[in-house]
Amino acid sequence: MEKSYKRENGIVNGVIWKQILIFFFPILVGAVFQTLYNTVDAVVVGRFSGKTALASVGGSSGQIVNFIFSFFMGLSTGATVIIAQAYGAEDHKRVDEALHTAYTFALSGGVVLGVIGVIFARPMLELLQTPADLFAESITYVRLLMGGLVFTLIYNVGSAILRAIGDSRRPLYILMACCGINIVLDLIFVAVLHQGVFGAGIATVISQAFSAVLITWLLMKKTPGMELSLRRLHMNGTILEKILQIGLPTAISGSMFSISNMILQAAINHMGSDTVAAWTAYGRIDAFWWMIDQAFCISITTFVGQNYGAGKPERIKKGITEVIIMETVLAVVIGFFVVTAAPVLLSFFTKSKTVIEIGRQISLEIAPFYWTFIISEILSSALRAENYVMISTITNLLGICVFRIIWVYFMASSGIAHLLYCYPVSYVITSTIVFIYFCWRQPRIFKKMAK
């Protein structure tokens, strides 16, 4: 086990921008394949089962699944930070305790949340005022994905653990294989067997179960420095407390996005199936930008966490600056591309000209402003890796959730264009607050590290 710590650790010793990109690209490609799970469902269902089925696999059902999933993944961020810090400090025992605690947490949490999701799928869809013509298929999709939630959480927590120690490649290989399985099963169940939304859901659950088995095997048998044992699964009280101290505020912070999006979804549901389908299709395109953002966030969290554990503040400072520059350039380029290519991109999901035109309007309201949220995302991730998590919770509560709820209340009847202006405005608000806090807090963190 100790041999793994004697290898050269590029994250705490190598060229900063190069190490970040080496770590970033496998995460990014992995995120592409992760997103493809649901995107393939949307493409195949939209093409072979129509726009009603397309709206059913996105829309309200997508918001519910994302809310439950993102909340738990926020909790698991605590484990990522603890493991990254311990690995950077070469604390073998703490790494092992965090590994078993995090995995047990994923297993038990996945089962409990999955059961809750299946039971409360109907009232949650009713709360979001899901259109009557979408309700039956939406509840089927939600219950299927909630039934397989434990597999999704096991894979994502397992891959987060590997990334915390600098391994971002093998989670990618697993995702590539499982996405291929998902595509094949989607085509079989939906295009050949004509099972529609039910077939898409089953295909996703089966492929995610495969990914959970593979990541568990890697942690048990094929990861130097990691010796996961199913017999030794337990929750260390001290480690769990640390995980929750970081993870719970992160989960609440992330859930602010889901809550505001669900409220926005309820308003969009009143605009008819065409608008819901357009919003669903654009959401799949939009997800590709956010997976880039999340890949940078995961990269900087691991980078800062390990260098914080190793006591290297100058590397932290340089790493944060370089990541912000790289992501800003990408945000501007991708935003321009999405706006320009929106009609073509949307045509992959639907043949309806009305849906495509609405989706094009949506892209104009959101894509040009991707860059405005980078400061908030990257600085919050860095602070989280240094054990400061409340700022992102507070800013997302005020700037994302409360602000967007107020905006939706006053703009719900003004049309989709005015409704969606809440996104860029809220991005500017949160980035401004986090930047001011970071400039005040970070020098104090570095002084504490020096002691």
C-alpha positions as CSV (number, residue, x, y, z in Angstrom):
1,M,0.0,0.0,0.0
2,E,2.8,2.4,0.9
3,K,4.4,2.0,-2.5
4,S,1.7,4.2,-4.1
5,Y,2.7,7.1,-2.0
6,K,6.4,6.8,-3.0
7,R,5.6,7.4,-6.6
8,E,6.1,10.9,-8.0
9,N,2.9,12.8,-7.5
10,G,2.6,15.2,-10.4
11,I,-0.3,17.1,-8.8
12,V,1.9,18.4,-6.0
13,N,5.2,18.5,-7.9
14,G,4.7,18.8,-11.6
15,V,4.1,21.7,-14.0
16,I,0.8,23.1,-12.9
17,W,-1.1,23.8,-16.1
18,K,0.1,20.5,-17.6
19,Q,-0.9,18.5,-14.6
20,I,-4.3,20.1,-14.5
21,L,-4.9,19.3,-18.2
22,I,-3.6,15.8,-17.9
23,F,-6.1,15.3,-15.1
24,F,-8.9,17.4,-16.7
25,F,-9.2,15.7,-20.1
26,P,-10.1,12.2,-18.9
27,I,-12.7,13.8,-16.6
28,L,-14.1,15.8,-19.5
29,V,-14.3,12.9,-21.9
30,G,-15.8,10.9,-19.0
31,A,-18.3,13.6,-18.4
32,V,-19.2,13.4,-22.1
33,F,-20.0,9.7,-21.8
34,Q,-21.8,10.3,-18.5
35,T,-24.0,12.9,-20.2
36,L,-24.5,10.6,-23.2
37,Y,-26.5,8.2,-20.9
38,N,-29.4,10.6,-20.8
39,T,-28.7,12.3,-24.1
40,V,-28.9,9.0,-26.0
41,D,-32.2,8.3,-24.3
42,A,-33.4,11.7,-25.5
43,V,-32.2,11.3,-29.1
44,V,-33.5,7.7,-29.5
45,V,-36.8,8.3,-27.8
46,G,-37.3,11.6,-29.6
47,R,-36.5,10.1,-33.0
48,F,-38.4,6.8,-32.6
49,S,-41.2,7.6,-30.1
50,G,-42.0,11.3,-30.8
51,K,-41.9,14.6,-29.0
52,T,-44.2,13.6,-26.1
53,A,-41.8,10.8,-25.2
54,L,-38.9,13.2,-25.6
55,A,-40.5,15.6,-23.1
56,S,-41.2,12.7,-20.7
57,V,-37.5,11.7,-20.4
58,G,-36.5,15.3,-19.8
59,G,-38.8,17.9,-18.4
60,S,-40.1,17.3,-14.9
61,S,-38.7,13.7,-14.7
62,G,-35.2,15.0,-15.5
63,Q,-35.4,17.7,-12.9
64,I,-36.4,15.3,-10.2
65,V,-33.7,12.8,-11.0
66,N,-31.1,15.5,-11.2
67,F,-32.2,17.0,-7.8
68,I,-31.8,13.7,-5.9
69,F,-28.6,12.7,-7.7
70,S,-26.9,16.1,-7.3
71,F,-27.8,16.3,-3.6
72,F,-26.1,13.0,-2.9
73,M,-23.1,13.8,-5.1
74,G,-22.8,17.0,-3.1
75,L,-22.6,14.9,0.0
76,S,-19.9,12.7,-1.5
77,T,-17.8,15.7,-2.4
78,G,-16.8,15.7,1.3
79,A,-15.2,12.3,0.8
80,T,-13.3,13.5,-2.3
81,V,-11.8,16.4,-0.3
82,I,-10.9,14.3,2.7
83,I,-9.2,11.6,0.6
84,A,-7.4,14.2,-1.6
85,Q,-6.0,16.0,1.5
86,A,-5.0,12.7,3.2
87,Y,-3.4,11.5,0.0
88,G,-1.4,14.7,-0.4
89,A,-0.3,14.5,3.2
90,E,0.5,10.7,2.7
91,D,-1.8,9.7,5.6
92,H,-2.4,6.0,4.6
93,K,-4.7,5.1,7.4
94,R,-7.0,8.1,6.9
95,V,-7.2,7.3,3.1
96,D,-8.4,3.8,4.0
97,E,-10.9,4.9,6.5
98,A,-12.4,7.5,4.2
99,L,-12.5,4.9,1.4
100,H,-14.7,2.5,3.3
101,T,-16.8,5.2,4.9
102,A,-17.5,6.8,1.5
103,Y,-18.4,3.6,-0.2
104,T,-20.7,2.5,2.6
105,F,-22.3,5.9,2.5
106,A,-22.9,5.5,-1.3
107,L,-24.3,2.0,-1.0
108,S,-26.7,2.8,1.9
109,G,-27.6,6.2,0.6
110,G,-28.4,4.9,-2.9
111,V,-30.8,2.3,-1.6
112,V,-32.6,4.7,0.8
113,L,-32.9,7.5,-1.8
114,G,-33.9,5.1,-4.5
115,V,-36.8,3.7,-2.4
116,I,-37.9,7.2,-1.5
117,G,-37.7,8.3,-5.1
118,V,-39.9,5.4,-6.3
119,I,-42.5,6.0,-3.6
120,F,-42.7,9.7,-4.0
121,A,-42.4,9.9,-7.8
122,R,-46.1,10.7,-8.4
123,P,-46.4,13.5,-5.8
124,M,-43.2,15.1,-7.0
125,L,-44.4,15.1,-10.6
126,E,-47.7,16.6,-9.5
127,L,-45.9,19.3,-7.5
128,L,-44.1,20.3,-10.7
129,Q,-47.4,20.5,-12.5
130,T,-46.3,18.0,-15.2
131,P,-48.7,18.2,-18.2
132,A,-51.3,15.5,-18.3
133,D,-50.1,14.1,-21.7
134,L,-46.6,13.6,-20.2
135,F,-47.5,12.3,-16.8
136,A,-47.7,8.5,-17.3
137,E,-44.5,8.2,-19.2
138,S,-42.7,10.6,-16.9
139,I,-43.6,8.6,-13.8
140,T,-42.3,5.4,-15.5
141,Y,-39.0,7.0,-16.3
142,V,-38.5,8.5,-12.8
143,R,-39.3,5.2,-11.0
144,L,-37.0,3.2,-13.3
145,L,-34.0,5.6,-12.7
146,M,-34.7,5.8,-9.0
147,G,-34.8,2.0,-8.8
148,G,-31.3,2.0,-10.2
149,L,-30.0,5.0,-8.3
150,V,-27.8,2.9,-6.1
151,F,-25.7,1.8,-9.2
152,T,-25.3,5.4,-10.3
153,L,-24.1,6.6,-6.9
154,I,-21.7,3.7,-6.4
155,Y,-20.0,4.4,-9.7
156,N,-19.8,8.2,-9.2
157,V,-18.5,7.9,-5.6
158,G,-16.0,5.3,-6.7
159,S,-14.8,7.4,-9.6
160,A,-14.6,10.4,-7.3
161,I,-12.4,8.4,-4.9
162,L,-10.1,7.5,-7.8
163,R,-9.9,11.0,-9.0
164,A,-9.1,12.2,-5.5
165,I,-5.8,10.3,-5.7
166,G,-5.1,11.5,-9.2
167,D,-6.6,8.6,-11.3
168,S,-9.0,10.1,-13.8
169,R,-8.4,7.7,-16.7
170,R,-9.9,4.4,-15.5
171,P,-13.3,5.9,-14.6
172,L,-13.3,7.2,-18.2
173,Y,-12.6,3.7,-19.6
174,I,-15.5,2.3,-17.6
175,L,-17.9,5.1,-18.8
176,M,-16.9,4.5,-22.4
177,A,-17.7,0.8,-22.2
178,C,-21.0,1.4,-20.3
179,C,-22.1,4.2,-22.7
180,G,-21.6,1.8,-25.6
181,I,-23.8,-0.7,-23.8
182,N,-26.4,1.9,-23.2
183,I,-26.5,3.0,-26.9
184,V,-26.9,-0.6,-28.0
185,L,-29.6,-1.4,-25.4
186,D,-31.5,1.9,-26.3
187,L,-31.6,0.9,-29.9
188,I,-32.8,-2.6,-29.1
189,F,-35.5,-1.6,-26.5
190,V,-36.7,1.6,-28.2
191,A,-36.1,1.3,-32.0
192,V,-36.5,-2.5,-32.4
193,L,-38.8,-3.5,-29.5
194,H,-40.7,-0.2,-29.5
195,Q,-40.7,0.0,-25.7
196,G,-40.4,3.9,-25.7
197,V,-39.7,5.6,-22.4
198,F,-39.7,2.3,-20.5
199,G,-37.1,0.8,-22.8
200,A,-34.8,3.9,-22.5
201,G,-35.0,3.7,-18.7
202,I,-34.2,0.0,-18.6
203,A,-31.2,0.5,-20.9
204,T,-29.8,3.2,-18.6
205,V,-30.2,1.2,-15.4
206,I,-28.6,-1.9,-16.9
207,S,-25.6,0.0,-18.2
208,Q,-25.2,1.9,-14.9
209,A,-25.3,-1.4,-12.9
210,F,-22.4,-2.6,-15.1
211,S,-20.4,0.6,-14.3
212,A,-21.0,0.1,-10.5
213,V,-19.7,-3.5,-10.6
214,L,-16.5,-2.5,-12.6
215,I,-15.6,0.5,-10.3
216,T,-16.1,-1.7,-7.2
217,W,-13.8,-4.3,-8.7
218,L,-11.1,-1.7,-9.4
219,L,-11.2,-0.4,-5.8
220,M,-11.0,-4.0,-4.5
221,K,-8.3,-5.5,-6.7
222,K,-6.6,-3.1,-9.1
223,T,-5.8,0.2,-7.3
224,P,-2.4,0.5,-5.5
225,G,-3.1,2.4,-2.2
226,M,-6.7,1.3,-2.2
227,E,-7.9,-2.0,-0.7
228,L,-11.6,-1.9,-0.6
229,S,-13.1,-4.9,1.3
230,L,-16.8,-5.5,1.3
231,R,-16.3,-7.3,4.6
232,R,-14.8,-4.2,6.2
233,L,-17.5,-1.8,5.0
234,H,-18.3,0.5,7.9
235,M,-18.7,4.2,8.7
236,N,-16.0,5.8,10.8
237,G,-17.8,8.4,12.9
238,T,-15.0,10.9,12.8
239,I,-14.5,10.6,9.1
240,L,-18.2,10.7,8.4
241,E,-18.5,13.9,10.5
242,K,-15.8,15.5,8.4
243,I,-17.4,14.3,5.2
244,L,-20.7,15.8,6.2
245,Q,-19.2,19.0,7.4
246,I,-17.9,19.6,3.8
247,G,-20.5,17.5,1.9
248,L,-23.8,18.7,3.5
249,P,-23.3,22.4,2.7
250,T,-22.1,21.4,-0.8
251,A,-25.2,19.2,-1.2
252,I,-27.5,22.1,-0.1
253,S,-25.6,24.5,-2.4
254,G,-26.0,22.2,-5.4
255,S,-29.6,21.5,-4.6
256,M,-30.3,25.3,-5.0
257,F,-29.8,24.8,-8.7
258,S,-32.1,21.9,-8.8
259,I,-34.8,23.6,-6.7
260,S,-34.7,26.7,-8.9
261,N,-34.7,24.6,-12.0
262,M,-37.7,22.6,-10.8
263,I,-39.6,25.9,-10.1
264,L,-38.6,27.1,-13.6
265,Q,-39.7,23.8,-15.0
266,A,-43.1,24.2,-13.4
267,A,-43.5,27.6,-15.2
268,I,-42.3,26.1,-18.5
269,N,-44.8,23.2,-18.2
270,H,-47.6,25.8,-18.5
271,M,-46.2,26.8,-21.9
272,G,-47.2,23.5,-23.6
273,S,-45.5,20.4,-24.8
274,D,-43.5,22.1,-27.6
275,T,-41.8,24.4,-25.2
276,V,-41.1,21.6,-22.7
277,A,-39.6,19.5,-25.6
278,A,-37.5,22.4,-26.7
279,W,-36.3,23.0,-23.1
280,T,-35.5,19.3,-22.8
281,A,-33.6,19.2,-26.1
282,Y,-31.6,22.4,-25.3
283,G,-30.9,21.0,-21.8
284,R,-29.1,18.1,-23.4
285,I,-26.9,20.5,-25.4
286,D,-26.4,22.8,-22.5
287,A,-25.3,19.9,-20.4
288,F,-22.1,19.5,-22.5
289,W,-21.0,23.0,-21.4
290,W,-21.7,22.2,-17.8
291,M,-19.8,19.0,-17.9
292,I,-16.7,21.0,-19.0
293,D,-17.3,23.4,-16.1
294,Q,-17.6,20.4,-13.7
295,A,-14.5,18.8,-15.1
296,F,-12.6,22.0,-14.3
297,C,-14.2,22.1,-10.8
298,I,-13.3,18.5,-10.0
299,S,-9.8,19.1,-11.3
300,I,-9.2,22.2,-9.1
301,T,-10.8,20.5,-6.1
302,T,-8.4,17.6,-6.3
303,F,-5.5,19.9,-7.2
304,V,-6.1,22.3,-4.3
305,G,-7.0,19.5,-1.9
306,Q,-3.8,17.6,-2.4
307,N,-1.6,20.8,-2.4
308,Y,-3.4,21.9,0.8
309,G,-2.6,18.6,2.4
310,A,1.0,18.9,1.2
311,G,1.2,22.5,2.4
312,K,2.0,24.3,-0.9
313,P,0.0,27.6,-1.1
314,E,1.9,29.1,-4.1
315,R,0.9,26.1,-6.2
316,I,-2.7,26.6,-5.1
317,K,-2.6,30.3,-6.1
318,K,-1.1,29.6,-9.6
319,G,-3.5,26.6,-10.2
320,I,-6.6,28.7,-9.5
321,T,-5.5,31.5,-11.8
322,E,-4.6,29.1,-14.7
323,V,-7.8,27.2,-14.5
324,I,-9.9,30.4,-14.6
325,I,-8.1,31.6,-17.7
326,M,-8.5,28.3,-19.5
327,E,-12.2,27.9,-18.7
328,T,-13.0,31.5,-19.6
329,V,-11.5,31.0,-23.1
330,L,-13.5,27.8,-23.6
331,A,-16.7,29.4,-22.3
332,V,-16.6,32.2,-24.9
333,V,-15.8,29.8,-27.8
334,I,-18.4,27.3,-26.8
335,G,-21.1,29.9,-26.2
336,F,-20.6,31.3,-29.7
337,F,-20.7,27.8,-31.2
338,V,-23.9,26.8,-29.4
339,V,-25.8,30.0,-30.5
340,T,-24.5,29.6,-34.1
341,A,-25.2,25.9,-34.5
342,A,-28.4,25.6,-32.3
343,P,-30.8,24.7,-35.2
344,V,-28.5,21.9,-36.4
345,L,-27.9,20.6,-32.8
346,L,-31.6,20.7,-31.9
347,S,-32.5,18.7,-35.1
348,F,-30.7,15.7,-33.6
349,F,-33.4,15.5,-31.0
350,T,-36.6,16.4,-32.9
351,K,-38.0,16.9,-36.4
352,S,-40.5,19.5,-35.2
353,K,-39.7,23.0,-36.7
354,T,-41.7,24.7,-33.9
355,V,-39.6,22.9,-31.2
356,I,-36.4,23.7,-33.0
357,E,-37.3,27.4,-33.2
358,I,-38.1,27.7,-29.5
359,G,-34.9,25.9,-28.7
360,R,-33.0,28.4,-30.8
361,Q,-34.5,31.3,-28.8
362,I,-33.5,29.5,-25.6
363,S,-29.9,29.2,-26.7
364,L,-29.7,33.0,-27.3
365,E,-30.7,33.7,-23.7
366,I,-28.2,31.3,-22.0
367,A,-25.2,30.2,-24.1
368,P,-23.5,33.7,-24.6
369,F,-23.3,34.1,-20.8
370,Y,-21.6,30.8,-19.8
371,W,-18.4,32.7,-18.8
372,T,-20.2,34.8,-16.2
373,F,-20.4,31.9,-13.7
374,I,-16.8,30.7,-13.9
375,I,-15.5,32.8,-11.0
376,S,-18.2,31.4,-8.6
377,E,-17.6,27.8,-9.7
378,I,-13.8,27.7,-9.6
379,L,-13.3,29.8,-6.4
380,S,-16.0,27.9,-4.6
381,S,-14.4,24.6,-5.5
382,A,-11.0,25.8,-4.3
383,L,-12.4,27.0,-1.0
384,R,-14.3,23.7,-0.6
385,A,-11.0,21.8,-1.0
386,E,-9.6,24.0,1.8
387,N,-12.6,23.1,4.1
388,Y,-14.5,26.4,3.6
389,V,-17.9,25.5,2.1
390,M,-20.5,27.9,3.5
391,I,-19.9,30.7,1.1
392,S,-21.1,28.7,-1.9
393,T,-24.1,27.5,0.1
394,I,-25.1,31.1,1.0
395,T,-24.5,32.6,-2.4
396,N,-26.4,29.8,-4.2
397,L,-29.2,30.2,-1.7
398,L,-29.5,33.9,-2.4
399,G,-28.2,34.3,-5.9
400,I,-29.5,31.1,-7.5
401,C,-32.5,29.9,-5.6
402,V,-34.2,33.0,-4.0
403,F,-33.4,35.3,-6.9
404,R,-34.7,32.9,-9.5
405,I,-37.8,32.1,-7.6
406,I,-38.6,35.8,-7.4
407,W,-37.8,36.2,-11.1
408,V,-40.1,33.3,-12.1
409,Y,-42.9,34.7,-10.0
410,F,-42.9,38.0,-11.8
411,M,-41.9,36.8,-15.3
412,A,-43.8,33.5,-15.6
413,S,-46.4,35.1,-17.9
414,S,-43.9,37.1,-20.0
415,G,-42.8,34.3,-22.3
416,I,-39.8,31.9,-22.4
417,A,-37.2,34.6,-23.4
418,H,-37.8,36.9,-20.5
419,L,-38.1,34.0,-18.1
420,L,-34.7,32.7,-18.9
421,Y,-32.9,36.0,-18.4
422,C,-32.7,34.8,-14.7
423,Y,-29.8,32.6,-15.6
424,P,-27.2,35.2,-16.7
425,V,-28.3,37.7,-14.0
426,S,-28.0,35.1,-11.3
427,Y,-24.6,34.1,-12.6
428,V,-23.2,37.6,-12.2
429,I,-24.7,38.0,-8.7
430,T,-23.1,34.7,-7.4
431,S,-19.7,35.3,-9.0
432,T,-19.5,38.8,-7.5
433,I,-20.2,37.6,-4.0
434,V,-17.8,34.7,-4.1
435,F,-15.0,36.8,-5.6
436,I,-15.3,39.4,-2.8
437,Y,-15.3,36.6,-0.2
438,F,-12.3,34.8,-1.8
439,C,-10.2,37.9,-1.9
440,W,-10.8,38.3,1.9
441,R,-10.5,34.7,3.0
442,Q,-7.7,33.2,0.9
443,P,-4.8,35.2,2.4
444,R,-6.0,34.0,5.9
445,I,-6.0,30.4,4.7
446,F,-2.4,30.8,3.4
447,K,-1.3,32.3,6.8
448,K,-2.9,29.3,8.5
449,M,-1.1,26.9,6.3
450,A,2.3,28.6,7.0
451,K,1.8,27.9,10.7
